Amino acid sequence: MTEQEQRETLVDQTVHSALLEGLNVSPAFREDSEKYVAGTISADELVELTRKRFGLASSR
């Protein structure tokens, strides 16, 4: 399995888990996660973008 396939699997599992919990997955997160799958941003950057979107402090 390629790194991109691994990233895609992780995102799919994350989205599936969120939906099972009754949460919504925003179009903005989907766009950011596509960048992560493509390898243009790291997992840490994806987390920071998501935290920023919800007004949460940086995890760094």
Secondary structure, DSSP 4 states (H G I P E B T S, - for coil): --HHHHHHHHHHHHHHHHHHTT----HHHHHHHHHHHHTSS-HHHHHHHHHHHTTPPP--
